[in-house]
Amino acid sequence: MSLGRRAPDVDYLTRDYEGFRQLLVSLVDRAGTRWTERATADLGVMVLEMLAHQLDLLAYAGDRVAEEGF
């Protein structure tokens, strides 16, 4: 990564699977990779969707912990 490139903006309001999936796909697109396949059967898409699912569970758990404090 060159020093002139700016880090991508992170949407901290993303709290669900679809939002995380769209965020991850946009990050891959902005990275300028040669990965263009977006079929559900693609291994990269499968890993991306598993990560989005885990982020969704993590956001849910974080919300539950935050609600316990009130």
DANORMO-V912167 format. One record per pair of residues at least 12 apart in sequence whose C-alpha atoms are under 10 Angstrom apart, sorted by the first residue. I is the first residue (numbers start at 1). GAP is how many residues later the second one is. Records with the same first field share a line. If there is no record, write none. Layout:
I: GAP ; GAP
This chain:
8: 18 ; 19 ; 22 ; 23
9: 18
10: 13 ; 17
11: 12
14: 41 ; 42 ; 45
15: 40 ; 41 ; 42 ; 43 ; 44 ; 45 ; 48
16: 36 ; 37 ; 39 ; 40 ; 41 ; 42 ; 43 ; 44
17: 32 ; 33 ; 34 ; 35 ; 36 ; 37 ; 38 ; 39 ; 40 ; 42
18: 31 ; 34 ; 35 ; 38
19: 33 ; 37
20: 28 ; 29 ; 31 ; 32 ; 33 ; 34 ; 35 ; 36
21: 24 ; 27 ; 28 ; 29 ; 30 ; 31 ; 32 ; 34 ; 35
22: 26 ; 27 ; 30
23: 29
24: 21 ; 24 ; 25 ; 27 ; 28
25: 13 ; 20 ; 23 ; 24
28: 20
